[in-house]
Amino acid sequence: MTVKKQLLGRLGESVAARYLYSKGFIIIHQNFRCRLGEIDIIAREKGVTVFVEVRSRCGSSYGLPQESVVIKKQVKLRKLAQYYIARYALTGDFRFDVVAVMFEQDNSIKLIEHFRNAF
């Protein structure tokens, strides 16, 4: 992955976290890492633990950001969530959301879309 893509991804995660916070989410972790991989954002909303995948794009020539959360990625995120739930002995309700962030060429925000119960 190029440095530009990494920076765009980090910027998107920051934008997504601020967006979720503004909507009443409590951010528990950002960039939770373990041997299985990384979860972009883990948050709580009204008693539900939400595992959030953030996708960022600058332009739509490769499709919309949310379209890049393919089945293989969903399976990986489910495994990561199971690990996180076991590690912190969590109980209750859980869900997976996707936040898609589209940027203009100058890195200004063009669009933020939040997909609840994305998979």
Biopython code that builds the backbone (N, CA, C, O; Angstrom):
import numpy as np
from Bio.PDB.StructureBuilder import StructureBuilder

atoms = [
    (1, "MET", "N", (0.840, -1.176, 0.000)),
    (1, "MET", "CA", (0.000, 0.000, 0.000)),
    (1, "MET", "C", (0.888, 1.243, 0.000)),
    (1, "MET", "O", (1.877, 1.314, 0.729)),
    (2, "THR", "N", (0.525, 2.199, -0.812)),
    (2, "THR", "CA", (1.332, 3.411, -0.902)),
    (2, "THR", "C", (1.114, 4.290, 0.335)),
    (2, "THR", "O", (0.111, 4.169, 1.038)),
    (3, "VAL", "N", (2.063, 5.157, 0.571)),
    (3, "VAL", "CA", (1.972, 6.082, 1.698)),
    (3, "VAL", "C", (0.735, 6.966, 1.553)),
    (3, "VAL", "O", (0.053, 7.247, 2.539)),
    (4, "LYS", "N", (0.445, 7.404, 0.330)),
    (4, "LYS", "CA", (-0.725, 8.255, 0.088)),
    (4, "LYS", "C", (-2.012, 7.534, 0.492)),
    (4, "LYS", "O", (-2.892, 8.129, 1.114)),
    (5, "LYS", "N", (-2.120, 6.243, 0.134)),
    (5, "LYS", "CA", (-3.305, 5.468, 0.497)),
    (5, "LYS", "C", (-3.391, 5.273, 2.005)),
    (5, "LYS", "O", (-4.480, 5.337, 2.576)),
    (6, "GLN", "N", (-2.254, 5.036, 2.656)),
    (6, "GLN", "CA", (-2.248, 4.885, 4.108)),
    (6, "GLN", "C", (-2.712, 6.167, 4.791)),
    (6, "GLN", "O", (-3.509, 6.128, 5.728)),
    (7, "LEU", "N", (-2.208, 7.300, 4.317)),
    (7, "LEU", "CA", (-2.604, 8.588, 4.897)),
    (7, "LEU", "C", (-4.088, 8.865, 4.672)),
    (7, "LEU", "O", (-4.771, 9.365, 5.566)),
    (8, "LEU", "N", (-4.586, 8.543, 3.481)),
    (8, "LEU", "CA", (-6.002, 8.725, 3.186)),
    (8, "LEU", "C", (-6.847, 7.825, 4.095)),
    (8, "LEU", "O", (-7.894, 8.245, 4.587)),
    (9, "GLY", "N", (-6.396, 6.611, 4.312)),
    (9, "GLY", "CA", (-7.099, 5.682, 5.195)),
    (9, "GLY", "C", (-7.153, 6.186, 6.627)),
    (9, "GLY", "O", (-8.201, 6.124, 7.271)),
    (10, "ARG", "N", (-6.034, 6.683, 7.125)),
    (10, "ARG", "CA", (-5.989, 7.228, 8.495)),
    (10, "ARG", "C", (-6.866, 8.467, 8.617)),
    (10, "ARG", "O", (-7.546, 8.657, 9.625)),
    (11, "LEU", "N", (-6.848, 9.301, 7.594)),
    (11, "LEU", "CA", (-7.697, 10.489, 7.590)),
    (11, "LEU", "C", (-9.167, 10.068, 7.605)),
    (11, "LEU", "O", (-9.970, 10.642, 8.341)),
    (12, "GLY", "N", (-9.512, 9.086, 6.810)),
    (12, "GLY", "CA", (-10.884, 8.573, 6.778)),
    (12, "GLY", "C", (-11.324, 8.014, 8.117)),
    (12, "GLY", "O", (-12.460, 8.229, 8.538)),
    (13, "GLU", "N", (-10.431, 7.296, 8.791)),
    (13, "GLU", "CA", (-10.759, 6.740, 10.109)),
    (13, "GLU", "C", (-10.990, 7.846, 11.129)),
    (13, "GLU", "O", (-11.887, 7.746, 11.966)),
    (14, "SER", "N", (-10.190, 8.890, 11.061)),
    (14, "SER", "CA", (-10.353, 10.027, 11.957)),
    (14, "SER", "C", (-11.683, 10.733, 11.702)),
    (14, "SER", "O", (-12.401, 11.072, 12.642)),
    (15, "VAL", "N", (-12.003, 10.951, 10.441)),
    (15, "VAL", "CA", (-13.270, 11.580, 10.060)),
    (15, "VAL", "C", (-14.443, 10.710, 10.528)),
    (15, "VAL", "O", (-15.423, 11.225, 11.067)),
    (16, "ALA", "N", (-14.341, 9.406, 10.324)),
    (16, "ALA", "CA", (-15.418, 8.484, 10.715)),
    (16, "ALA", "C", (-15.623, 8.488, 12.231)),
    (16, "ALA", "O", (-16.760, 8.493, 12.703)),
    (17, "ALA", "N", (-14.539, 8.486, 12.985)),
    (17, "ALA", "CA", (-14.655, 8.501, 14.447)),
    (17, "ALA", "C", (-15.343, 9.778, 14.925)),
    (17, "ALA", "O", (-16.212, 9.729, 15.795)),
    (18, "ARG", "N", (-14.960, 10.907, 14.361)),
    (18, "ARG", "CA", (-15.605, 12.177, 14.735)),
    (18, "ARG", "C", (-17.087, 12.175, 14.352)),
    (18, "ARG", "O", (-17.936, 12.656, 15.102)),
    (19, "TYR", "N", (-17.378, 11.630, 13.185)),
    (19, "TYR", "CA", (-18.761, 11.545, 12.720)),
    (19, "TYR", "C", (-19.594, 10.693, 13.679)),
    (19, "TYR", "O", (-20.670, 11.110, 14.107)),
    (20, "LEU", "N", (-19.097, 9.501, 14.016)),
    (20, "LEU", "CA", (-19.827, 8.611, 14.917)),
    (20, "LEU", "C", (-20.020, 9.256, 16.288)),
    (20, "LEU", "O", (-21.097, 9.173, 16.877)),
    (21, "TYR", "N", (-18.974, 9.892, 16.784)),
    (21, "TYR", "CA", (-19.054, 10.578, 18.076)),
    (21, "TYR", "C", (-20.150, 11.653, 18.037)),
    (21, "TYR", "O", (-20.903, 11.814, 18.997)),
    (22, "SER", "N", (-20.229, 12.374, 16.935)),
    (22, "SER", "CA", (-21.243, 13.431, 16.800)),
    (22, "SER", "C", (-22.659, 12.852, 16.755)),
    (22, "SER", "O", (-23.631, 13.558, 17.025)),
    (23, "LYS", "N", (-22.773, 11.578, 16.418)),
    (23, "LYS", "CA", (-24.071, 10.904, 16.360)),
    (23, "LYS", "C", (-24.401, 10.179, 17.664)),
    (23, "LYS", "O", (-25.395, 9.456, 17.738)),
    (24, "GLY", "N", (-23.565, 10.370, 18.699)),
    (24, "GLY", "CA", (-23.850, 9.784, 20.005)),
    (24, "GLY", "C", (-23.137, 8.490, 20.319)),
    (24, "GLY", "O", (-23.380, 7.901, 21.372)),
    (25, "PHE", "N", (-22.263, 8.029, 19.443)),
    (25, "PHE", "CA", (-21.493, 6.819, 19.703)),
    (25, "PHE", "C", (-20.397, 7.121, 20.720)),
    (25, "PHE", "O", (-19.851, 8.224, 20.752)),
    (26, "ILE", "N", (-20.088, 6.139, 21.540)),
    (26, "ILE", "CA", (-18.942, 6.230, 22.440)),
    (26, "ILE", "C", (-17.826, 5.410, 21.800)),
    (26, "ILE", "O", (-17.979, 4.206, 21.596)),
    (27, "ILE", "N", (-16.725, 6.047, 21.489)),
    (27, "ILE", "CA", (-15.602, 5.356, 20.844)),
    (27, "ILE", "C", (-14.797, 4.631, 21.920)),
    (27, "ILE", "O", (-14.288, 5.255, 22.851)),
    (28, "ILE", "N", (-14.686, 3.313, 21.786)),
    (28, "ILE", "CA", (-13.955, 2.496, 22.760)),
    (28, "ILE", "C", (-12.514, 2.300, 22.312)),
    (28, "ILE", "O", (-11.584, 2.506, 23.092)),
    (29, "HIS", "N", (-12.331, 1.906, 21.070)),
    (29, "HIS", "CA", (-11.000, 1.680, 20.506)),
    (29, "HIS", "C", (-10.957, 2.206, 19.071)),
    (29, "HIS", "O", (-11.944, 2.157, 18.338)),
    (30, "GLN", "N", (-9.799, 2.699, 18.702)),
    (30, "GLN", "CA", (-9.516, 2.975, 17.295)),
    (30, "GLN", "C", (-8.281, 2.167, 16.938)),
    (30, "GLN", "O", (-7.316, 2.113, 17.700)),
    (31, "ASN", "N", (-8.322, 1.550, 15.788)),
    (31, "ASN", "CA", (-7.207, 0.740, 15.293)),
    (31, "ASN", "C", (-6.803, -0.345, 16.289)),
    (31, "ASN", "O", (-5.630, -0.476, 16.637)),
    (32, "PHE", "N", (-7.788, -1.120, 16.740)),
    (32, "PHE", "CA", (-7.497, -2.259, 17.620)),
    (32, "PHE", "C", (-6.754, -3.309, 16.811)),
    (32, "PHE", "O", (-7.247, -3.775, 15.785)),
    (33, "ARG", "N", (-5.572, -3.677, 17.273)),
    (33, "ARG", "CA", (-4.746, -4.650, 16.551)),
    (33, "ARG", "C", (-4.482, -5.879, 17.412)),
    (33, "ARG", "O", (-4.305, -5.794, 18.628)),
    (34, "CYS", "N", (-4.464, -7.009, 16.743)),
    (34, "CYS", "CA", (-4.049, -8.263, 17.371)),
    (34, "CYS", "C", (-3.416, -9.111, 16.267)),
    (34, "CYS", "O", (-3.259, -8.652, 15.135)),
    (35, "ARG", "N", (-3.060, -10.331, 16.601)),
    (35, "ARG", "CA", (-2.372, -11.191, 15.636)),
    (35, "ARG", "C", (-3.230, -11.508, 14.407)),
    (35, "ARG", "O", (-2.701, -11.893, 13.364)),
    (36, "LEU", "N", (-4.548, -11.349, 14.526)),
    (36, "LEU", "CA", (-5.453, -11.656, 13.419)),
    (36, "LEU", "C", (-5.634, -10.497, 12.441)),
    (36, "LEU", "O", (-6.046, -10.698, 11.298)),
    (37, "GLY", "N", (-5.321, -9.283, 12.900)),
    (37, "GLY", "CA", (-5.514, -8.123, 12.038)),
    (37, "GLY", "C", (-5.917, -6.900, 12.823)),
    (37, "GLY", "O", (-5.496, -6.719, 13.966)),
    (38, "GLU", "N", (-6.740, -6.053, 12.210)),
    (38, "GLU", "CA", (-7.107, -4.774, 12.811)),
    (38, "GLU", "C", (-8.587, -4.468, 12.606)),
    (38, "GLU", "O", (-9.159, -4.734, 11.549)),
    (39, "ILE", "N", (-9.185, -3.904, 13.645)),
    (39, "ILE", "CA", (-10.543, -3.369, 13.555)),
    (39, "ILE", "C", (-10.400, -1.860, 13.620)),
    (39, "ILE", "O", (-9.776, -1.335, 14.542)),
    (40, "ASP", "N", (-10.972, -1.157, 12.651)),
    (40, "ASP", "CA", (-10.789, 0.290, 12.563)),
    (40, "ASP", "C", (-11.346, 1.022, 13.784)),
    (40, "ASP", "O", (-10.634, 1.794, 14.427)),
    (41, "ILE", "N", (-12.613, 0.780, 14.098)),
    (41, "ILE", "CA", (-13.252, 1.457, 15.228)),
    (41, "ILE", "C", (-14.151, 0.462, 15.954)),
    (41, "ILE", "O", (-14.882, -0.308, 15.331)),
    (42, "ILE", "N", (-14.083, 0.495, 17.285)),
    (42, "ILE", "CA", (-15.023, -0.247, 18.116)),
    (42, "ILE", "C", (-15.718, 0.805, 18.975)),
    (42, "ILE", "O", (-15.074, 1.602, 19.657)),
    (43, "ALA", "N", (-17.047, 0.785, 18.924)),
    (43, "ALA", "CA", (-17.814, 1.824, 19.609)),
    (43, "ALA", "C", (-19.021, 1.201, 20.305)),
    (43, "ALA", "O", (-19.334, 0.025, 20.119)),
    (44, "ARG", "N", (-19.685, 2.021, 21.109)),
    (44, "ARG", "CA", (-20.943, 1.617, 21.750)),
    (44, "ARG", "C", (-22.026, 2.607, 21.350)),
    (44, "ARG", "O", (-21.808, 3.819, 21.328)),
    (45, "GLU", "N", (-23.187, 2.070, 21.037)),
    (45, "GLU", "CA", (-24.343, 2.900, 20.754)),
    (45, "GLU", "C", (-25.556, 2.263, 21.418)),
    (45, "GLU", "O", (-25.976, 1.164, 21.057)),
    (46, "LYS", "N", (-26.102, 2.963, 22.382)),
    (46, "LYS", "CA", (-27.310, 2.493, 23.079)),
    (46, "LYS", "C", (-27.167, 1.050, 23.542)),
    (46, "LYS", "O", (-28.066, 0.238, 23.329)),
    (47, "GLY", "N", (-26.043, 0.726, 24.172)),
    (47, "GLY", "CA", (-25.834, -0.601, 24.735)),
    (47, "GLY", "C", (-25.365, -1.657, 23.756)),
    (47, "GLY", "O", (-25.162, -2.806, 24.151)),
    (48, "VAL", "N", (-25.189, -1.311, 22.510)),
    (48, "VAL", "CA", (-24.732, -2.258, 21.485)),
    (48, "VAL", "C", (-23.267, -1.982, 21.176)),
    (48, "VAL", "O", (-22.879, -0.835, 20.953)),
    (49, "THR", "N", (-22.456, -3.032, 21.163)),
    (49, "THR", "CA", (-21.067, -2.897, 20.738)),
    (49, "THR", "C", (-21.042, -2.954, 19.214)),
    (49, "THR", "O", (-21.576, -3.882, 18.606)),
    (50, "VAL", "N", (-20.417, -1.950, 18.609)),
    (50, "VAL", "CA", (-20.426, -1.816, 17.149)),
    (50, "VAL", "C", (-18.992, -1.907, 16.628)),
    (50, "VAL", "O", (-18.127, -1.128, 17.028)),
    (51, "PHE", "N", (-18.753, -2.850, 15.750)),
    (51, "PHE", "CA", (-17.463, -2.998, 15.078)),
    (51, "PHE", "C", (-17.588, -2.293, 13.735)),
    (51, "PHE", "O", (-18.429, -2.647, 12.909)),
    (52, "VAL", "N", (-16.744, -1.294, 13.529)),
    (52, "VAL", "CA", (-16.886, -0.428, 12.365)),
    (52, "VAL", "C", (-15.700, -0.578, 11.416)),
    (52, "VAL", "O", (-14.545, -0.429, 11.813)),
    (53, "GLU", "N", (-16.004, -0.869, 10.181)),
    (53, "GLU", "CA", (-14.997, -0.880, 9.115)),
    (53, "GLU", "C", (-15.123, 0.446, 8.371)),
    (53, "GLU", "O", (-16.208, 0.821, 7.927)),
    (54, "VAL", "N", (-14.005, 1.145, 8.244)),
    (54, "VAL", "CA", (-13.993, 2.431, 7.557)),
    (54, "VAL", "C", (-13.320, 2.246, 6.199)),
    (54, "VAL", "O", (-12.247, 1.652, 6.101)),
    (55, "ARG", "N", (-13.964, 2.761, 5.160)),
    (55, "ARG", "CA", (-13.394, 2.717, 3.819)),
    (55, "ARG", "C", (-13.370, 4.124, 3.249)),
    (55, "ARG", "O", (-14.370, 4.840, 3.287)),
    (56, "SER", "N", (-12.224, 4.512, 2.723)),
    (56, "SER", "CA", (-12.036, 5.858, 2.187)),
    (56, "SER", "C", (-11.597, 5.786, 0.735)),
    (56, "SER", "O", (-10.847, 4.896, 0.334)),
    (57, "ARG", "N", (-12.081, 6.741, -0.039)),
    (57, "ARG", "CA", (-11.678, 6.840, -1.444)),
    (57, "ARG", "C", (-11.595, 8.304, -1.836)),
    (57, "ARG", "O", (-12.269, 9.165, -1.270)),
    (58, "CYS", "N", (-10.765, 8.551, -2.799)),
    (58, "CYS", "CA", (-10.659, 9.867, -3.413)),
    (58, "CYS", "C", (-10.997, 9.652, -4.887)),
    (58, "CYS", "O", (-10.124, 9.313, -5.686)),
    (59, "GLY", "N", (-12.250, 9.848, -5.238)),
    (59, "GLY", "CA", (-12.715, 9.538, -6.582)),
    (59, "GLY", "C", (-13.415, 8.192, -6.603)),
    (59, "GLY", "O", (-13.265, 7.390, -5.681)),
    (60, "SER", "N", (-14.168, 7.950, -7.644)),
    (60, "SER", "CA", (-14.945, 6.711, -7.719)),
    (60, "SER", "C", (-14.530, 5.816, -8.884)),
    (60, "SER", "O", (-15.291, 4.941, -9.297)),
    (61, "SER", "N", (-13.338, 6.030, -9.409)),
    (61, "SER", "CA", (-12.911, 5.230, -10.554)),
    (61, "SER", "C", (-12.741, 3.747, -10.201)),
    (61, "SER", "O", (-12.785, 2.891, -11.084)),
    (62, "TYR", "N", (-12.548, 3.446, -8.922)),
    (62, "TYR", "CA", (-12.438, 2.048, -8.484)),
    (62, "TYR", "C", (-13.697, 1.588, -7.768)),
    (62, "TYR", "O", (-13.682, 0.563, -7.087)),
    (63, "GLY", "N", (-14.777, 2.327, -7.911)),
    (63, "GLY", "CA", (-16.034, 1.984, -7.255)),
    (63, "GLY", "C", (-16.205, 2.751, -5.959)),
    (63, "GLY", "O", (-15.334, 3.516, -5.544)),
    (64, "LEU", "N", (-17.338, 2.530, -5.337)),
    (64, "LEU", "CA", (-17.644, 3.201, -4.082)),
    (64, "LEU", "C", (-16.886, 2.540, -2.930)),
    (64, "LEU", "O", (-16.617, 1.340, -2.980)),
    (65, "PRO", "N", (-16.542, 3.297, -1.907)),
    (65, "PRO", "CA", (-15.762, 2.730, -0.797)),
    (65, "PRO", "C", (-16.438, 1.508, -0.165)),
    (65, "PRO", "O", (-15.781, 0.499, 0.087)),
    (66, "GLN", "N", (-17.734, 1.595, 0.088)),
    (66, "GLN", "CA", (-18.444, 0.507, 0.757)),
    (66, "GLN", "C", (-18.440, -0.782, -0.049)),
    (66, "GLN", "O", (-18.589, -1.866, 0.514)),
    (67, "GLU", "N", (-18.272, -0.674, -1.357)),
    (67, "GLU", "CA", (-18.254, -1.872, -2.203)),
    (67, "GLU", "C", (-16.997, -2.708, -1.996)),
    (67, "GLU", "O", (-16.942, -3.864, -2.413)),
    (68, "SER", "N", (-15.998, -2.132, -1.358)),
    (68, "SER", "CA", (-14.745, -2.861, -1.162)),
    (68, "SER", "C", (-14.753, -3.745, 0.088)),
    (68, "SER", "O", (-13.767, -4.428, 0.364)),
    (69, "VAL", "N", (-15.847, -3.739, 0.843)),
    (69, "VAL", "CA", (-15.958, -4.633, 2.003)),
    (69, "VAL", "C", (-16.561, -5.942, 1.502)),
    (69, "VAL", "O", (-17.757, -6.197, 1.647)),
    (70, "VAL", "N", (-15.712, -6.748, 0.918)),
    (70, "VAL", "CA", (-16.130, -8.002, 0.278)),
    (70, "VAL", "C", (-16.274, -9.108, 1.328)),
    (70, "VAL", "O", (-15.903, -8.933, 2.489)),
    (71, "ILE", "N", (-16.815, -10.241, 0.900)),
    (71, "ILE", "CA", (-17.072, -11.369, 1.810)),
    (71, "ILE", "C", (-15.818, -11.766, 2.581)),
    (71, "ILE", "O", (-15.894, -12.002, 3.787)),
    (72, "LYS", "N", (-14.677, -11.844, 1.921)),
    (72, "LYS", "CA", (-13.437, -12.232, 2.593)),
    (72, "LYS", "C", (-13.127, -11.277, 3.751)),
    (72, "LYS", "O", (-12.714, -11.722, 4.822)),
    (73, "LYS", "N", (-13.319, -9.989, 3.548)),
    (73, "LYS", "CA", (-13.076, -8.997, 4.592)),
    (73, "LYS", "C", (-14.100, -9.150, 5.712)),
    (73, "LYS", "O", (-13.756, -9.017, 6.887)),
    (74, "GLN", "N", (-15.340, -9.424, 5.365)),
    (74, "GLN", "CA", (-16.381, -9.621, 6.368)),
    (74, "GLN", "C", (-16.061, -10.807, 7.271)),
    (74, "GLN", "O", (-16.227, -10.725, 8.488)),
    (75, "VAL", "N", (-15.607, -11.896, 6.687)),
    (75, "VAL", "CA", (-15.235, -13.082, 7.460)),
    (75, "VAL", "C", (-14.090, -12.742, 8.413)),
    (75, "VAL", "O", (-14.115, -13.130, 9.581)),
    (76, "LYS", "N", (-13.094, -12.024, 7.918)),
    (76, "LYS", "CA", (-11.965, -11.634, 8.758)),
    (76, "LYS", "C", (-12.425, -10.749, 9.914)),
    (76, "LYS", "O", (-11.983, -10.929, 11.049)),
    (77, "LEU", "N", (-13.306, -9.797, 9.632)),
    (77, "LEU", "CA", (-13.804, -8.917, 10.689)),
    (77, "LEU", "C", (-14.614, -9.683, 11.731)),
    (77, "LEU", "O", (-14.549, -9.366, 12.919)),
    (78, "ARG", "N", (-15.360, -10.667, 11.307)),
    (78, "ARG", "CA", (-16.109, -11.494, 12.271)),
    (78, "ARG", "C", (-15.155, -12.235, 13.200)),
    (78, "ARG", "O", (-15.400, -12.322, 14.404)),
    (79, "LYS", "N", (-14.081, -12.761, 12.654)),
    (79, "LYS", "CA", (-13.085, -13.463, 13.479)),
    (79, "LYS", "C", (-12.419, -12.494, 14.453)),
    (79, "LYS", "O", (-12.225, -12.817, 15.625)),
    (80, "LEU", "N", (-12.074, -11.315, 13.966)),
    (80, "LEU", "CA", (-11.482, -10.296, 14.833)),
    (80, "LEU", "C", (-12.439, -9.914, 15.958)),
    (80, "LEU", "O", (-12.027, -9.775, 17.109)),
    (81, "ALA", "N", (-13.712, -9.744, 15.624)),
    (81, "ALA", "CA", (-14.708, -9.394, 16.632)),
    (81, "ALA", "C", (-14.860, -10.499, 17.666)),
    (81, "ALA", "O", (-14.978, -10.215, 18.858)),
    (82, "GLN", "N", (-14.859, -11.755, 17.230)),
    (82, "GLN", "CA", (-14.942, -12.879, 18.168)),
    (82, "GLN", "C", (-13.763, -12.867, 19.127)),
    (82, "GLN", "O", (-13.927, -13.099, 20.325)),
    (83, "TYR", "N", (-12.580, -12.598, 18.602)),
    (83, "TYR", "CA", (-11.388, -12.501, 19.441)),
    (83, "TYR", "C", (-11.553, -11.377, 20.464)),
    (83, "TYR", "O", (-11.288, -11.573, 21.650)),
    (84, "TYR", "N", (-11.987, -10.205, 20.010)),
    (84, "TYR", "CA", (-12.151, -9.041, 20.881)),
    (84, "TYR", "C", (-13.187, -9.326, 21.977)),
    (84, "TYR", "O", (-12.967, -9.004, 23.144)),
    (85, "ILE", "N", (-14.301, -9.924, 21.595)),
    (85, "ILE", "CA", (-15.365, -10.249, 22.545)),
    (85, "ILE", "C", (-14.847, -11.210, 23.613)),
    (85, "ILE", "O", (-15.113, -11.024, 24.800)),
    (86, "ALA", "N", (-14.113, -12.228, 23.194)),
    (86, "ALA", "CA", (-13.556, -13.194, 24.147)),
    (86, "ALA", "C", (-12.495, -12.545, 25.038)),
    (86, "ALA", "O", (-12.480, -12.769, 26.249)),
    (87, "ARG", "N", (-11.624, -11.755, 24.452)),
    (87, "ARG", "CA", (-10.531, -11.116, 25.206)),
    (87, "ARG", "C", (-11.065, -10.214, 26.318)),
    (87, "ARG", "O", (-10.515, -10.187, 27.419)),
    (88, "TYR", "N", (-12.139, -9.475, 26.026)),
    (88, "TYR", "CA", (-12.684, -8.542, 27.010)),
    (88, "TYR", "C", (-13.946, -9.072, 27.696)),
    (88, "TYR", "O", (-14.631, -8.328, 28.398)),
    (89, "ALA", "N", (-14.255, -10.359, 27.492)),
    (89, "ALA", "CA", (-15.402, -11.030, 28.117)),
    (89, "ALA", "C", (-16.683, -10.197, 27.976)),
    (89, "ALA", "O", (-17.402, -9.975, 28.950)),
    (90, "LEU", "N", (-16.948, -9.749, 26.767)),
    (90, "LEU", "CA", (-18.123, -8.917, 26.517)),
    (90, "LEU", "C", (-19.375, -9.774, 26.371)),
    (90, "LEU", "O", (-19.320, -10.914, 25.912)),
    (91, "THR", "N", (-20.484, -9.203, 26.766)),
    (91, "THR", "CA", (-21.779, -9.837, 26.555)),
    (91, "THR", "C", (-22.698, -8.777, 25.957)),
    (91, "THR", "O", (-22.351, -7.598, 25.903)),
    (92, "GLY", "N", (-23.846, -9.202, 25.520)),
    (92, "GLY", "CA", (-24.813, -8.249, 24.980)),
    (92, "GLY", "C", (-24.939, -8.365, 23.477)),
    (92, "GLY", "O", (-24.651, -9.403, 22.881)),
    (93, "ASP", "N", (-25.379, -7.269, 22.881)),
    (93, "ASP", "CA", (-25.619, -7.233, 21.443)),
    (93, "ASP", "C", (-24.429, -6.631, 20.708)),
    (93, "ASP", "O", (-23.730, -5.756, 21.220)),
    (94, "PHE", "N", (-24.222, -7.125, 19.495)),
    (94, "PHE", "CA", (-23.101, -6.691, 18.659)),
    (94, "PHE", "C", (-23.605, -6.497, 17.238)),
    (94, "PHE", "O", (-24.583, -7.117, 16.820)),
    (95, "ARG", "N", (-22.921, -5.626, 16.504)),
    (95, "ARG", "CA", (-23.239, -5.477, 15.084)),
    (95, "ARG", "C", (-22.011, -4.946, 14.342)),
    (95, "ARG", "O", (-21.040, -4.484, 14.941)),
    (96, "PHE", "N", (-22.099, -5.032, 13.007)),
    (96, "PHE", "CA", (-21.034, -4.558, 12.135)),
    (96, "PHE", "C", (-21.567, -3.429, 11.265)),
    (96, "PHE", "O", (-22.560, -3.596, 10.556)),
    (97, "ASP", "N", (-20.909, -2.293, 11.323)),
    (97, "ASP", "CA", (-21.258, -1.146, 10.496)),
    (97, "ASP", "C", (-20.105, -0.841, 9.548)),
    (97, "ASP", "O", (-18.966, -1.243, 9.784)),
    (98, "VAL", "N", (-20.414, -0.135, 8.487)),
    (98, "VAL", "CA", (-19.401, 0.373, 7.569)),
    (98, "VAL", "C", (-19.610, 1.877, 7.451)),
    (98, "VAL", "O", (-20.735, 2.347, 7.278)),
    (99, "VAL", "N", (-18.514, 2.626, 7.547)),
    (99, "VAL", "CA", (-18.558, 4.057, 7.282)),
    (99, "VAL", "C", (-17.705, 4.300, 6.042)),
    (99, "VAL", "O", (-16.515, 3.987, 6.016)),
    (100, "ALA", "N", (-18.338, 4.863, 5.017)),
    (100, "ALA", "CA", (-17.656, 5.167, 3.758)),
    (100, "ALA", "C", (-17.411, 6.668, 3.696)),
    (100, "ALA", "O", (-18.325, 7.467, 3.896)),
    (101, "VAL", "N", (-16.161, 7.040, 3.414)),
    (101, "VAL", "CA", (-15.795, 8.449, 3.330)),
    (101, "VAL", "C", (-15.229, 8.719, 1.941)),
    (101, "VAL", "O", (-14.254, 8.099, 1.515)),
    (102, "MET", "N", (-15.863, 9.656, 1.250)),
    (102, "MET", "CA", (-15.369, 10.083, -0.058)),
    (102, "MET", "C", (-14.718, 11.453, 0.106)),
    (102, "MET", "O", (-15.290, 12.355, 0.719)),
    (103, "PHE", "N", (-13.525, 11.594, -0.445)),
    (103, "PHE", "CA", (-12.788, 12.847, -0.386)),
    (103, "PHE", "C", (-12.695, 13.468, -1.776)),
    (103, "PHE", "O", (-12.729, 12.774, -2.792)),
    (104, "GLU", "N", (-12.576, 14.788, -1.790)),
    (104, "GLU", "CA", (-12.249, 15.512, -3.016)),
    (104, "GLU", "C", (-10.744, 15.376, -3.242)),
    (104, "GLU", "O", (-10.038, 14.835, -2.391)),
    (105, "GLN", "N", (-10.257, 15.854, -4.360)),
    (105, "GLN", "CA", (-8.827, 15.788, -4.661)),
    (105, "GLN", "C", (-7.973, 16.555, -3.647)),
    (105, "GLN", "O", (-6.809, 16.218, -3.430)),
    (106, "ASP", "N", (-8.550, 17.580, -3.033)),
    (106, "ASP", "CA", (-7.805, 18.367, -2.045)),
    (106, "ASP", "C", (-7.961, 17.823, -0.620)),
    (106, "ASP", "O", (-7.609, 18.498, 0.348)),
    (107, "ASN", "N", (-8.489, 16.600, -0.497)),
    (107, "ASN", "CA", (-8.721, 15.911, 0.775)),
    (107, "ASN", "C", (-9.838, 16.511, 1.611)),
    (107, "ASN", "O", (-9.982, 16.156, 2.781)),
    (108, "SER", "N", (-10.638, 17.416, 1.038)),
    (108, "SER", "CA", (-11.825, 17.871, 1.749)),
    (108, "SER", "C", (-12.882, 16.766, 1.647)),
    (108, "SER", "O", (-12.875, 15.968, 0.710)),
    (109, "ILE", "N", (-13.772, 16.736, 2.610)),
    (109, "ILE", "CA", (-14.771, 15.677, 2.668)),
    (109, "ILE", "C", (-15.881, 15.951, 1.657)),
    (109, "ILE", "O", (-16.498, 17.017, 1.657)),
    (110, "LYS", "N", (-16.115, 14.982, 0.813)),
    (110, "LYS", "CA", (-17.192, 15.084, -0.174)),
    (110, "LYS", "C", (-18.473, 14.452, 0.366)),
    (110, "LYS", "O", (-19.560, 15.008, 0.208)),
    (111, "LEU", "N", (-18.339, 13.282, 1.007)),
    (111, "LEU", "CA", (-19.504, 12.525, 1.440)),
    (111, "LEU", "C", (-19.115, 11.545, 2.537)),
    (111, "LEU", "O", (-18.055, 10.922, 2.474)),
    (112, "ILE", "N", (-19.973, 11.409, 3.543)),
    (112, "ILE", "CA", (-19.833, 10.375, 4.563)),
    (112, "ILE", "C", (-21.139, 9.594, 4.568)),
    (112, "ILE", "O", (-22.219, 10.172, 4.693)),
    (113, "GLU", "N", (-21.031, 8.271, 4.430)),
    (113, "GLU", "CA", (-22.201, 7.405, 4.496)),
    (113, "GLU", "C", (-21.983, 6.369, 5.576)),
    (113, "GLU", "O", (-20.914, 5.764, 5.663)),
    (114, "HIS", "N", (-22.999, 6.166, 6.401)),
    (114, "HIS", "CA", (-22.935, 5.203, 7.504)),
    (114, "HIS", "C", (-23.937, 4.090, 7.224)),
    (114, "HIS", "O", (-25.136, 4.338, 7.098)),
    (115, "PHE", "N", (-23.438, 2.871, 7.128)),
    (115, "PHE", "CA", (-24.269, 1.714, 6.864)),
    (115, "PHE", "C", (-24.361, 0.860, 8.130)),
    (115, "PHE", "O", (-23.411, 0.162, 8.487)),
    (116, "ARG", "N", (-25.497, 0.920, 8.797)),
    (116, "ARG", "CA", (-25.734, 0.138, 10.019)),
    (116, "ARG", "C", (-26.049, -1.304, 9.643)),
    (116, "ARG", "O", (-26.672, -1.568, 8.615)),
    (117, "ASN", "N", (-25.610, -2.233, 10.489)),
    (117, "ASN", "CA", (-25.858, -3.661, 10.221)),
    (117, "ASN", "C", (-25.464, -4.002, 8.784)),
    (117, "ASN", "O", (-26.230, -4.626, 8.050)),
    (118, "ALA", "N", (-24.284, -3.593, 8.403)),
    (118, "ALA", "CA", (-23.837, -3.732, 7.016)),
    (118, "ALA", "C", (-23.698, -5.193, 6.592)),
    (118, "ALA", "O", (-23.894, -5.525, 5.423)),
    (119, "PHE", "N", (-23.364, -6.050, 7.529)),
    (119, "PHE", "CA", (-23.251, -7.488, 7.230)),
    (119, "PHE", "C", (-23.411, -8.297, 8.483)),
    (119, "PHE", "O", (-23.348, -9.526, 8.437)),
]
sb = StructureBuilder()
sb.init_structure("model")
sb.init_model(0)
sb.init_chain("A")
sb.init_seg("    ")
for serial, (resi, resn, name, xyz) in enumerate(atoms, 1):
    if name == "N":
        sb.init_residue(resn, " ", resi, " ")
    sb.init_atom(name, np.array(xyz, "f"), 0.0, 1.0, " ", f" {name:<3s}", serial, name[0])
structure = sb.get_structure()
